[in-house]
Amino acid sequence: MSGHLEIGYSPKVVKAVLFDVAGVLTESYGHIILETAVAIDANIDLLAEALIPVFLGEEDTDEMGHKLERGEVTLDEFLASIGPVEQDARVLLHPDSEYFFGHAFSPNREMMAFANELATTDCMTAIVSNSVKEWMPAWETAIPDRSIFDTVILSSEVGLRKPNPAMYTLALERLEISPDEAVFLDDFEPMVKGAEQVGIHAIHVTDHTEAIKQVQELLKS
């Protein structure tokens, strides 16, 4: 276990740490998709135009991609809606493709070790993440043991999507805590701001080691 993970601390004000999945508990998949897109000679610009507003959108809207993450449409329906890059996107995003990015999805071992460490303390933990139903087998491979988390809230299962405040509020309700008793970690700034809007202390994860240190300091305060 990493030397900086401290054993035996007990939360005072902070009672729960909420984790995003991709880019926090796992490695980011953006570079996997980009490298694969280059390898299959996809039109990068058109793909970016079609996909970035979906998965990096700063609001929760009725865009097809947001409906996908809320479980309101299937992956096939979403892919059929994006026009000329459908085939390239299907190669990258569909689990039946040999180039599916999820085949290379892997945990961030440092952050997973931290989550496991927290599970041995009085501090509760939760997953609060946007998701796509068809990608869940890949996620379950990267995070095989959900039982270390006190609750798991995935957009495709609950019909809500970050940064909708209701997504964070649902986590607080399930954990029976107030906003100032939670810390949330996400690698995408709009999702961090969404948590802050409901009063949660949120950390923008740009460096996993540093983010862990910030949480540890909050737990000690």
Order of alpha helices (4+ residues) and beta strands (2+ residues): beta-alpha-alpha-alpha-alpha-alpha-alpha-beta-alpha-beta-alpha-alpha-beta-alpha-beta-alpha
